């Protein structure tokens, strides 16, 4: 899998945690009795914490045959792949004294 796909998934996970969300990571599978798991975590127990609440569930496969779509940065006009333009991101970090 290309590194930019993994980086995009990690960024989504980081943003979910900042929004006080929870995440699961692992292989999705079903046991003999029909219960679904992500890794060793049962999904019914994970989802029970959200019972009665409005929620958004995002599932992203770590590996995919579909290439990520190239985007054009509205600021600098360069093409990039991922969640944000890496050129503008580096420029912002430099301007903040973090680069």
C-alpha positions as CSV (number, residue, x, y, z in Angstrom):
1,X,0.0,0.0,0.0
2,X,1.3,3.5,-0.8
3,X,2.6,5.4,2.2
4,X,0.3,8.4,1.5
5,X,-2.8,6.2,2.0
6,X,-1.5,5.0,5.4
7,X,-0.7,8.6,6.3
8,X,-4.2,9.7,5.4
9,X,-5.8,7.0,7.5
10,X,-3.5,7.9,10.5
11,X,-4.6,11.6,10.0
12,X,-8.3,10.6,10.1
13,X,-7.6,8.5,13.2
14,X,-5.8,11.4,14.9
15,X,-8.7,13.8,14.1
16,X,-11.3,11.3,15.5
17,X,-9.3,11.2,18.7
18,X,-9.2,15.0,18.9
19,X,-13.0,15.0,18.6
20,X,-13.1,12.6,21.6
21,X,-14.1,9.7,19.3
22,X,-12.8,6.1,19.5
23,X,-11.2,4.0,16.9
24,X,-10.7,0.3,16.2
25,X,-8.0,-1.1,14.0
26,X,-7.5,-4.7,13.0
27,X,-8.8,-7.4,10.7
28,X,-12.6,-7.5,10.4
29,X,-13.9,-11.1,10.8
30,X,-16.9,-13.1,11.8
31,X,-16.8,-16.0,14.3
32,X,-18.6,-19.3,14.0
33,X,-21.6,-17.9,15.9
34,X,-22.0,-14.9,13.5
35,X,-20.5,-12.2,15.8
36,X,-18.3,-9.6,14.1
37,X,-14.9,-8.6,15.4
38,X,-12.2,-6.1,14.5
39,X,-9.0,-7.8,15.7
40,X,-10.0,-9.3,19.0
41,X,-12.5,-6.5,19.9
42,X,-16.2,-7.5,19.5
43,X,-18.1,-4.9,17.5
44,X,-21.3,-5.2,19.6
45,X,-19.4,-4.3,22.7
46,X,-17.7,-1.4,20.9
47,X,-21.0,0.0,19.5
48,X,-22.8,-0.5,22.8
49,X,-21.0,2.5,24.2
50,X,-22.9,4.6,21.6
51,X,-26.3,3.2,22.2
52,X,-29.0,5.9,21.8
53,X,-26.6,8.5,20.4
54,X,-26.4,9.9,16.9
55,X,-23.1,8.9,15.3
56,X,-21.1,8.6,12.2
57,X,-19.3,5.3,11.5
58,X,-16.4,5.4,9.0
59,X,-14.8,2.2,7.8
60,X,-11.7,2.4,5.7
61,X,-9.8,-0.6,4.5
62,X,-6.0,-0.3,5.2
63,X,-5.3,-1.7,1.8
64,X,-7.1,-1.0,-1.5
65,X,-6.5,-1.5,-5.2
66,X,-8.1,1.9,-5.9
67,X,-5.5,4.6,-6.3
68,X,-6.1,7.8,-4.3
69,X,-7.4,10.6,-6.3
70,X,-5.1,13.5,-7.2
71,X,-6.3,16.9,-6.0
72,X,-5.2,20.4,-7.0
73,X,-4.3,22.7,-4.1
74,X,-6.5,25.9,-4.2
75,X,-3.6,27.9,-2.6
76,X,-0.5,27.0,-4.7
77,X,-2.1,25.1,-7.6
78,X,0.1,22.0,-7.3
79,X,-1.3,18.5,-7.6
80,X,-1.1,16.3,-4.5
81,X,-2.4,13.1,-3.1
82,X,-3.6,12.8,0.5
83,X,-5.6,14.9,3.0
84,X,-3.7,18.2,2.5
85,X,-1.2,19.8,0.2
86,X,2.3,18.8,1.5
87,X,3.9,21.9,0.1
88,X,1.6,24.3,1.7
89,X,1.7,22.3,5.0
90,X,5.5,22.6,5.1
91,X,5.2,26.3,4.3
92,X,2.7,26.8,7.2
93,X,5.0,24.9,9.6
94,X,8.0,27.0,8.6
95,X,6.0,30.2,9.1
96,X,5.0,29.0,12.5
97,X,8.7,28.3,13.3
98,X,8.0,24.5,13.5
99,X,9.8,23.5,10.3
